[in-house]
């Protein structure tokens, strides 16, 4: 079995690939697609094959998927990129990769997506049966392009099985994301909640999607059990909340809150870090 992984130099990919390599059995290989050969050296040192090419180059995609049995597409373009780049990477390149994989005879395609595709809240935890409703403070080119990629990749399903993992806010293991979130948290109400997942749990969720022989549906939320409040984010970052922020109220207490019941039931997922506090106590931030 050869598994191709894209987006390996991002925050999620660079932590996922070593975990995947640690799970390989005799006869299984991991191939990573990188734009710069030098950035592939750490993965090669761990035992991965390195394919050099751009995700937006269809010829490079064809070479990368050649002989592969599975693909995990972690690649994404979001914070701070122009809208056209978000669409080019998140939808166009993802769909091109899916088509190249289908042509190459890949049997399973795991697409890493985002919980932001749900759009507006539902007054309860978001489930995989909920359709995308554009809108809300986080809506934009990133979730819109990811939602479009989901639809087009699922349309390819047939000879190639497509599975999609939707991620919330991801943190842990030195990822600066937990500190960076404070630039947005200053505008939130103290009780406003943020759905999270630790990198270790993202890794186990994606591997369950990759390896499970059968699944109950193509869509799965990968999330922890206890969303964190704005007040807790301030405490975790060792920052004092401004006094005037305490007067704010949360307009939608269920916005962005995701249910993890399907992946628990179908695939036996149990968060290693059910909350950010368990990760903090374990020294895993």
C-alpha positions in Angstrom: 0.0 0.0 0.0 1.3 3.4 -1.0 -0.3 6.5 0.6 0.3 9.9 -0.9 0.0 12.9 1.4 -0.2 16.5 0.3 0.1 19.7 2.3 2.9 18.1 4.4 4.7 21.3 5.3 1.7 23.0 6.9 0.8 22.8 10.6 -1.4 19.8 10.2 0.6 17.9 7.5 4.0 18.2 9.2 2.5 16.6 12.4 0.3 14.0 10.6 3.0 12.5 8.4 5.3 11.3 11.2 2.3 9.7 12.9 1.3 8.0 9.7 4.9 6.7 9.2 4.8 5.4 12.7 1.8 3.3 11.9 3.1 1.7 8.7 3.4 -2.0 8.4 5.8 -4.1 6.2 5.0 -3.4 2.6 3.3 -0.1 3.3 4.9 3.2 2.1 4.2 6.8 2.5 4.8 9.3 -0.2 4.8 13.1 0.3 4.3 15.8 -2.3 6.4 18.9 -1.7 7.1 22.0 -3.8 10.7 22.2 -2.6 12.9 19.1 -2.4 14.8 20.6 0.6 11.5 20.7 2.6 11.0 17.0 2.0 14.3 16.0 3.6 12.9 15.7 7.2 10.2 13.3 5.9 12.7 11.3 3.8 14.8 10.9 7.0 11.8 9.3 8.6 11.3 6.9 5.8 8.9 8.7 3.4 9.2 8.8 -0.4 9.4 12.4 -1.6 7.7 13.6 -4.8 8.6 17.1 -5.8 5.9 19.2 -7.6 3.2 21.8 -7.2 -0.3 20.8 -6.4 -1.5 23.1 -9.2 0.6 21.3 -11.8 -1.5 18.4 -13.3 1.6 16.7 -14.7 3.2 16.7 -11.2 0.0 15.3 -9.8 -0.1 12.4 -12.3 3.5 11.5 -11.3 2.7 11.8 -7.5 -0.3 9.5 -7.6 1.2 6.9 -9.9 1.1 3.5 -8.1 -0.6 5.0 -5.0 -3.5 3.1 -3.3 -4.7 6.0 -1.2 -4.4 9.8 -1.0 -4.7 12.1 2.0 -5.1 15.7 0.8 -4.2 18.0 3.7 -3.2 20.9 1.4 -5.0 24.2 2.0 -4.7 27.9 1.5 -6.5 30.1 3.9 -5.3 32.8 6.3 -3.8 35.8 4.5 -4.0 34.6 0.9 -5.9 36.3 -1.9 -9.3 34.8 -2.7 -8.1 33.5 -6.1 -5.4 31.5 -4.5 -7.8 30.0 -2.0 -10.0 28.8 -4.9 -7.0 27.6 -6.9 -5.7 25.4 -4.1 -8.7 24.5 -2.1 -11.1 23.6 -4.9 -9.3 23.5 -8.3 -6.1 21.7 -7.2 -8.1 19.3 -4.9 -10.4 18.3 -7.6 -7.6 17.9 -10.1 -5.8 15.7 -7.6 -9.0 13.7 -7.2 -9.3 13.2 -10.9 -5.6 12.2 -11.2 -6.1 9.8 -8.4 -9.2 8.2 -10.0 -7.3 7.9 -13.3 -4.3 6.3 -11.5 -6.6 3.7 -9.9 -6.4 5.1 -6.3 -8.9 3.2 -4.2 -9.4 5.7 -1.3 -9.2 9.5 -1.2 -9.3 11.3 2.1 -10.0 15.0 1.8 -9.2 17.3 4.8 -11.9 20.0 5.0 -13.1 22.4 7.6 -16.1 22.8 9.9 -16.5 26.3 8.5 -18.3 24.8 5.5 -21.4 24.6 7.7 -21.7 28.4 7.6 -24.3 29.7 10.0 -25.3 28.0 13.2 -28.3 25.7 13.8 -29.0 26.3 17.5 -27.3 22.9 18.4 -24.1 21.1 17.6 -23.5 20.8 13.8 -23.8 17.3 12.4 -22.7 15.8 9.1 -26.3 15.8 7.9 -26.4 19.6 8.0 -26.1 21.3 4.6 -23.8 24.2 4.1 -25.5 27.6 4.8 -23.3 30.4 3.5 -22.9 33.2 6.0 -21.5 34.0 9.4 -18.4 35.8 10.6 -16.0 33.2 9.3 -17.6 32.8 5.8 -15.4 33.7 2.9 -13.3 32.2 0.1 -11.7 29.5 2.4 -14.9 27.7 3.5 -16.7 28.4 0.3 -13.9 26.8 -1.8 -13.6 23.9 0.6 -17.4 23.3 0.4 -17.1 23.4 -3.4 -14.2 20.9 -3.3 -16.3 18.5 -1.1 -19.1 18.5 -3.6 -17.0 17.9 -6.7 -14.9 15.2 -5.0 -17.9 13.4 -3.8 -19.2 13.4 -7.3 -16.1 11.4 -8.3 -16.9 8.7 -5.8 -17.5 5.2 -7.3 -14.5 3.2 -8.2 -12.6 5.5 -5.8 -14.0 5.9 -2.3 -14.0 9.5 -1.1 -14.0 10.3 2.7 -14.0 13.8 4.1 -12.7 14.9 7.5 -14.0 18.3 8.7 -11.6 20.0 11.2 -12.3 22.7 13.8 -9.7 25.0 15.2 -6.5 22.9 15.5 -3.9 23.4 18.2 -1.1 21.7 20.2 2.5 20.5 19.9 3.9 24.0 19.5 1.5 25.1 16.9 1.3 29.0 17.2 -2.4 28.8 16.4 -3.4 29.0 20.0 -1.7 32.3 20.5 -2.7 33.7 17.1 -6.4 33.2 17.9 -6.2 36.1 20.3 -6.3 38.6 17.5 -9.9 37.5 16.9 -10.8 36.7 20.5 -10.6 40.3 21.4 -13.9 40.8 19.6 -15.7 37.9 21.2 -18.0 37.7 24.2 -16.4 36.0 27.3 -18.7 33.0 27.1 -18.4 32.6 23.3 -17.1 29.1 22.5 -14.6 27.8 20.0 -14.6 24.2 18.8 -11.2 22.6 18.9 -9.1 19.5 18.2 -5.6 18.7 19.2 -3.1 17.6 16.5 -2.9 14.2 18.1 -6.7 13.8 17.6 -6.7 15.2 14.1 -4.0 12.6 13.3 -6.0 9.7 14.8 -9.2 10.9 13.1 -7.5 11.0 9.7 -5.9 7.6 10.1 -9.3 6.1 11.0 -10.7 7.6 7.8 -7.7 6.3 5.9 -7.7 2.7 7.3 -11.3 1.8 8.2 -12.5 -0.8 5.7 -16.0 0.6 5.7 -17.7 3.8 6.9 -21.3 4.8 7.5 -21.0 7.9 5.4 -18.4 10.0 3.6 -18.5 13.0 6.0 -16.9 13.1 9.5 -16.4 15.8 12.0 -13.1 15.4 13.9 -13.4 17.4 17.1 -12.9 17.2 20.8 -15.5 17.0 23.5 -15.3 20.4 25.2 -15.3 23.7 23.2 -13.2 26.4 24.9 -14.6 29.8 25.9 -13.0 33.2 25.2 -12.4 33.6 28.9 -10.5 30.3 28.9 -8.4 31.4 25.9 -7.3 34.4 27.8 -6.3 32.3 30.7 -4.5 29.7 28.6 -2.5 32.5 26.9 -1.8 34.2 30.3 -3.5 37.5 29.2 -5.9 39.6 31.1 -9.2 40.2 29.5 -10.1 43.9 29.0 -12.7 45.0 31.4 -15.1 46.2 28.7 -15.1 42.8 27.0 -17.0 41.3 30.0 -20.1 43.3 28.9 -20.4 41.6 25.5 -22.9 38.8 24.8 -22.7 35.9 22.4 -25.2 36.3 19.5 -25.1 32.6 18.7 -23.8 30.2 21.4 -23.9 27.3 19.0 -22.0 28.9 16.1 -19.2 26.6 14.9 -19.9 23.9 17.6 -19.5 20.5 16.0 -20.8 17.1 17.1 -18.2 14.2 17.1 -20.8 11.5 17.6 -20.7 10.0 14.1 -16.9 9.4 14.2 -17.2 8.1 17.7 -19.9 5.6 16.8 -18.7 4.5 13.4 -14.9 4.6 13.8 -14.3 4.3 17.5 -12.8 7.8 17.8 -12.1 8.9 21.4 -10.2 12.2 21.8 -6.8 11.7 23.4 -7.3 15.3 24.6 -11.0 15.7 25.3 -10.4 19.4 26.1 -7.6 21.9 25.8 -7.1 21.7 29.6 -6.2 18.0 29.4 -3.7 18.9 26.7 -2.4 21.7 28.9 -2.0 19.4 31.9 -0.2 16.9 29.8 2.3 19.4 28.5 1.0 18.9 25.0 0.2 22.5 24.0 
